[in-house]
Structure formats: structure tokens, C-alpha cells
Amino acid sequence: MRRSEFLRAVDEHFDARATWVLDDLVLPGVGMTANAAIGAGIPPREVWEALCTEADLPPSARYGVGLQTPRD
């Protein structure tokens, strides 16, 4: 998962709360906020998994999210 895909997935699933989720929610799986984790070099996929676990998102939200629709 690329950083851009991570950010797209956060926007897609958390909408208006995306900024709060990235900046303020400490994720037990990584021990810091999502933005701090990304800044510390933790792969976006690992941060996304921690965020999915903490927010109790369904399994369907965990895979293939953040990908752009292929162009024709």
C-alpha cells in the first residue's frame, strides 16, 4: 500500500473525521498516531491494519482499499 492509497482509504472510510483519525487517535497496534507512525517509517499497510483493528472496520475494508479505479 502506498501512502497515497492509505490517505485515500482514510478519506473513504472516515470522511469528515479523517483529520482527527490521522492526527489524534493513538493506535495501540503501533503505539502512536497514524501520522506519527507514517512519519516514523512504519509502512502504510501496517498503519492501515492497526487503524482497521482500532476502528473495528469490517474485513472488506482491509484489502484493496485506496486503489484508484482503472482507466479505460
Backbone as numpy.savetxt, mean C-alpha at the origin, in Angstrom:
# Nx Ny Nz CAx CAy CAz Cx Cy Cz
6.10 -5.23 -7.12 5.24 -4.06 -7.12 6.14 -2.83 -7.12
5.87 -1.94 -8.04 6.60 -0.67 -8.09 5.96 0.33 -7.14
6.73 1.37 -6.82 6.20 2.40 -5.91 4.94 3.05 -6.51
4.97 3.30 -7.80 3.79 3.91 -8.45 2.57 3.00 -8.34
2.76 1.70 -8.46 1.66 0.75 -8.31 1.15 0.73 -6.87
2.08 0.81 -5.93 1.72 0.88 -4.52 0.84 2.09 -4.24
1.28 3.25 -4.72 0.52 4.48 -4.48 -0.85 4.44 -5.16
-0.91 3.86 -6.35 -2.19 3.72 -7.06 -3.13 2.80 -6.27
-2.58 1.72 -5.72 -3.39 0.79 -4.93 -3.92 1.45 -3.66
-3.08 2.24 -3.00 -3.51 2.94 -1.78 -4.65 3.91 -2.13
-4.48 4.67 -3.21 -5.54 5.59 -3.63 -6.83 4.84 -3.96
-6.68 3.72 -4.64 -7.83 2.93 -5.06 -8.62 2.37 -3.87
-7.91 1.91 -2.86 -8.58 1.24 -1.73 -8.92 2.16 -0.57
-8.20 3.26 -0.43 -8.42 4.12 0.74 -8.95 5.49 0.38
-8.97 5.83 -0.89 -9.58 7.06 -1.40 -9.18 8.29 -0.59
-10.13 8.95 0.05 -9.86 10.20 0.77 -8.97 9.99 1.99
-8.87 8.76 2.49 -8.03 8.49 3.67 -6.60 8.11 3.29
-6.27 8.11 2.01 -4.97 7.63 1.54 -3.81 8.38 2.21
-3.89 9.68 2.29 -2.80 10.45 2.90 -2.63 10.08 4.36
-3.73 9.96 5.08 -3.65 9.57 6.50 -3.04 8.18 6.63
-3.48 7.25 5.79 -2.98 5.88 5.85 -1.47 5.85 5.62
-0.99 6.61 4.66 0.44 6.63 4.34 1.28 7.33 5.41
0.76 8.41 5.96 1.55 9.25 6.88 1.40 8.94 8.36
0.25 8.44 8.77 -0.04 8.34 10.20 -0.26 6.93 10.76
-0.67 6.01 9.92 -0.96 4.67 10.40 0.33 3.86 10.53
0.69 3.51 11.77 1.88 2.68 12.00 1.48 1.23 11.76
2.22 0.59 10.88 1.94 -0.79 10.48 2.78 -1.74 11.32
2.14 -2.55 12.16 2.90 -3.49 13.00 3.80 -4.42 12.20
3.40 -4.76 10.99 4.19 -5.67 10.17 5.55 -5.13 9.79
5.68 -3.80 9.75 6.97 -3.18 9.41 7.47 -2.24 10.51
6.63 -1.97 11.50 7.04 -1.17 12.64 7.15 0.32 12.41
6.54 0.81 11.33 6.55 2.25 11.03 5.42 2.54 10.05
5.27 3.81 9.70 4.24 4.17 8.72 4.66 3.68 7.34
3.70 3.64 6.43 3.99 3.20 5.06 5.01 4.10 4.39
4.86 5.41 4.51 5.82 6.31 3.89 7.21 6.15 4.49
7.29 5.99 5.80 8.60 5.80 6.44 9.23 4.48 5.98
8.41 3.45 5.85 8.91 2.14 5.42 9.46 2.20 3.99
8.71 2.84 3.10 9.17 2.99 1.72 10.48 3.79 1.71
10.52 4.87 2.49 11.73 5.69 2.58 12.92 4.94 3.16
12.65 3.96 4.01 13.72 3.17 4.62 14.18 2.03 3.71
13.55 1.90 2.55 13.98 0.89 1.60 13.24 -0.43 1.65
12.18 -0.50 2.44 11.37 -1.72 2.47 10.59 -1.79 1.16
10.61 -2.93 0.49 9.93 -3.04 -0.80 8.44 -2.71 -0.71
7.92 -1.99 -1.70 6.50 -1.62 -1.70 5.57 -2.81 -1.52
5.89 -3.96 -2.08 5.02 -5.14 -1.94 4.91 -5.55 -0.47
6.02 -5.50 0.26 6.01 -5.86 1.68 5.19 -4.85 2.49
5.32 -3.58 2.14 4.54 -2.54 2.82 3.06 -2.72 2.50
2.73 -3.03 1.25 1.34 -3.24 0.85 0.74 -4.42 1.62
1.50 -5.51 1.75 1.02 -6.68 2.49 0.74 -6.30 3.95
1.64 -5.52 4.57 1.44 -5.09 5.96 0.20 -4.21 6.07
0.01 -3.33 5.09 -1.15 -2.45 5.08 -2.44 -3.25 4.89
-2.43 -4.23 4.01 -3.61 -5.08 3.81 -3.96 -5.83 5.08
-2.96 -6.33 5.77 -3.19 -7.06 7.01 -3.77 -6.15 8.07
-3.17 -4.98 8.25 -3.62 -4.05 9.28 -5.03 -3.54 9.00
-5.35 -3.28 7.73 -6.67 -2.75 7.35 -7.68 -3.86 7.11
-7.24 -5.11 7.24 -8.12 -6.26 7.04 -8.79 -6.24 5.67
-7.99 -5.93 4.64 -8.50 -5.94 3.28 -8.65 -7.39 2.82
-9.60 -7.66 1.95 -9.82 -9.04 1.48 -8.66 -9.51 0.60
-8.51 -10.81 0.46 -7.44 -11.35 -0.38 -7.44 -10.79 -1.80
-8.60 -10.47 -2.33 -8.69 -9.93 -3.69 -7.99 -8.58 -3.82
-7.78 -7.88 -2.72 -7.12 -6.58 -2.75 -5.60 -6.72 -2.74
-5.11 -7.90 -2.46 -3.68 -8.08 -2.25 -2.88 -8.32 -3.52
-3.48 -8.84 -4.55 -2.73 -9.23 -5.73 -3.25 -8.55 -6.98
-2.34 -8.03 -7.76 -2.71 -7.40 -9.02 -3.23 -5.98 -8.88
-3.16 -5.43 -7.67 -3.64 -4.07 -7.47 -2.60 -3.07 -7.93
-3.08 -1.91 -8.32 -2.18 -0.84 -8.73 -1.72 -0.91 -10.16
-2.06 -2.00 -10.84 -1.65 -2.14 -12.24 -2.56 -1.31 -13.12
-1.96 -0.67 -14.11 -2.75 0.09 -15.05 -3.42 -0.85 -16.03
-4.54 -0.42 -16.55 -5.23 -1.19 -17.58 -4.37 -1.17 -18.85
-4.12 -2.33 -19.44 -3.31 -2.36 -20.67 -3.94 -1.53 -21.78
-3.09 -0.89 -22.54 -3.57 -0.10 -23.69 -3.73 -1.02 -24.88
-4.64 -0.63 -25.75 -4.83 -1.42 -26.99 -3.77 -1.10 -28.00
